[in-house]
Amino acid sequence: MLQLGRAIRKVRNKRKLSQNALGKLVGVDASYINKIENNKAPGSLLTIKKIAEALNCTLTELMALAESTESEEEIMVS
């Protein structure tokens, strides 16, 4: 499973944005950002695209980071 939530959190923290600030930029509640970051809510494609835009990255870049995060976890488990 892709670690999209973890990738979003990583970029959000790098950009020094709170979940509340990101939620306002995207037009959703901070609790929804939290659920997405913790993989408790999948988030629609449109919402994930808006999150990527708010984080000044492309959806492709966000997905690539999610895949690399997943690979790092697989290495740590092995």
N, C-alpha and C positions, 0 to 999 in steps of 0.2 A: 504494500500500500504506500502510495506517495505520502511524504511528510509535508504536505502543503501548508498545514497549520504552523508547523515548526519553522518553515521557510518564511512565512509571513511575519511571524514573531521576530525572527532574526533580522529581517530587513527593517521592520518597524523600530526595533531597538536601535539599529544602526542609524536610522534617521532621527532618533531621539523623539519619537512620537509616543504618546500614551495611547492606550486602547480607546479612551474617550475621544482624543483628538482625531485618531484615524476614523473612528465611527462617524464623527461629524463631517469629515471630508467625504466619506463614502455615502452618508445619509442613512446610517443604521445605528442601532444602540451599541454602546460599548460591550454590553453583555453578549451580543451576537458576535462581535469580533473575538471575544474571549472563547466562545464556543467553537468558532472556526479554528482558532489557534490551537485549541486543545482537542481537535478532531471529534468534537461532540455534535457538531452541525456541519454538513458538507458545504454549505454556501452555494448559491446558484452561480452559474458561469458568469452572468452579468455582474454579480456582487464581487466575485473574485477578480474580474477584469477591472472594476472600479477600484478595488483595493490596490491592484498593481499600479494603476494610474496615479492613485494618491501617494504611493510609495516611490513614484518616479521611476518605475521599471516596466518592462513589458510583461505580458502574461507568459510569454516564452521564457524570459529570464527567471521569473518566479518558479515556473515548472522545472526548469533546469536546476535551480537551487534545491528544490524539493527532492529531485532525484539524487543529487549529490549528497544531501542530508541523509537520505535513505541508504545510500552506499556506505557512508561513514558508519551508520548504525550496524549494517551487516558486517563490516570489518571488525567493529568492536565486539560483536556477539561471537564471531568465529574464533 
